[in-house]
Amino acid sequence: MKTFLLNTHMGNISVDTEVIAQYAGNVADECFGIVGMAAMNSKEGFFNLLKRESMTKGINVSLNSKGKLVIDFHVIVSYGVNIMAVTDNLISSVRYRVEDFTGLEIEKINVYVEGVRVID
């Protein structure tokens, strides 16, 4: 991933987008109905549930030309939940907590539901 600079009155701060992706992933993991992040298996062409250690592979963080964050989530949701309610909760939770954590404004959060999983 990339790093970007924040200019403050006290100097410059370099932030790696991997840090933001990790934090956003932890926030998403706490959301009801989210089983985990997903990554495409290039050999077989379908999505796999990622382990906690590699959840950032299912999250893409970028900084647009206006200096605002754009975050893409590839998620797997629980079977039987209202997908719209789960994604709305994910978006509002991530927007609030990441903006508070970084001090940067989020322009857009895209959620791609890549699968449904039955939870025991």
FENJO-V999559 format. One line per field, one symbol per residue. phi: phi as a letter, one per 20 degrees, with the letter a starting at -180 (. if undefined). psi: psi as a letter, one per 40 degrees, with the letter a starting at -180 (. if undefined). Layout:
# FENJO-V999559
phi->???
psi->???
This chain:
# FENJO-V999559
phi->.ddcddecfdpececefffffffffffffeffneereccfeffdmcedfefgfdfffecddbdefendeccdddcddffnefffffffffffffgffffffendeeebcdddeeaccfdf
psi->aiiihhhieeaihhhhdddddddddddddehhehdaiiihhddeeiiihiiddfdedehhhihadefiihhhhhihiiheihddddddddddddddddddddeihhdihhhhheihhhh.
